[in-house]
Every structure is written in structure tokens, then in C-alpha cells.
């Protein structure tokens, strides 16, 4: 009898579980040493909750804002890229319909997950050169369990 091959979804979930074991998420902000680390762990937890590989998202956020909640950039067309994922202000009406305020870092992360599920990485192609070439080893330390 032929062995059944695991599905792609099964393999992705296995990888996520392995990442969780290697880099456990701590909900206590007291164990976090920096804003950058807190944001990375928040993205990690939210992505895993939704069955999404968090590493590409953390790389994108790192390249877009250096994982800074207060990051803002005014564009030539006067629209504004806001917070962790630099979600453009043109998305505000759609985000508000979902009950999300993209100016709030937590909602910014949640809306970025909505965009990622809908469009993949398309909404962040302007920073693709950065996140495609970013060594994962740069972000893994942000996810490591800290000793109290």
C-alpha cells in the first residue's frame, strides 16, 4: 500500500507548530525588552492564530516600519502610510467597515492580515527588495523567549 503524502496545509501547520515550540510567544509585555520585539511577537501570535506563516509578515513589517507603531509616511499624493505595516490611509474606509482603525497599531496588524489573506504580498511590493532579501536570522532573536 502506498504511503499517503501530507497535504501542503498539514506541512505548513507542522512548520508553524515547530516555530511556536522554538520561539514561544509570551503574552506578558513585561517579558518584552523593546517595542520592536513586542510588535514582532504580536504579529507572530496573530498570524499563527489565523494559520498564516508569520515570518514573511514580520519581515514585511520590519522593512516597512522597523516594527515601529508610530511610523508614518506622507506620500506625494498626500495619502499617509500608517503604523507597523504602513497601511495606506486610502484603506481607512474599508478597514472601518471591518471595525478596524488602521491608526491603532493592533488594528493595523489585523488589517494587514486581512490584506495578506486577500492579496498575498502585493500590497507591500514597494518594500519587496528589502523583505525578500532580509535574513530570517535578523528577526528570530525578536521572537525568542526572554528570561525574566
C-alpha positions, 0 to 999 in steps of 0.5 A: 500500500502506498504511503499517503503524502501530507497535504501542503496545509498539514506541512505548513501547520507542522512548520508553524507548530515547530516555530511556536515550540522554538520561539514561544510567544509570551503574552506578558509585555513585561517579558518584552525588552523593546517595542520592536520585539513586542510588535514582532511577537504580536504579529507572530501570535496573530498570524499563527492564530489565523494559520498564516506563516508569520515570518514573511509578515514580520519581515514585511513589517520590519522593512516597512516600519522597523516594527515601529507603531508610530511610523508614518509616511506622507506620500506625494499624493498626500495619502499617509502610510500608517503604523507597523505595516504602513497601511495606506490611509486610502484603506481607512474606509474599508478597514472601518467597515471591518471595525478596524482603525488602521491608526491603532497599531493592533488594528493595523496588524489585523488589517494587514492580515486581512490584506495578506489573506486577500492579496498575498504580498502585493500590497507591500511590493514597494518594500519587496527588495528589502523583505525578500532579501532580509535574513530570517536570522535578523528577526528570530532573536525578536521572537525568542523567549526572554528570561525574566 
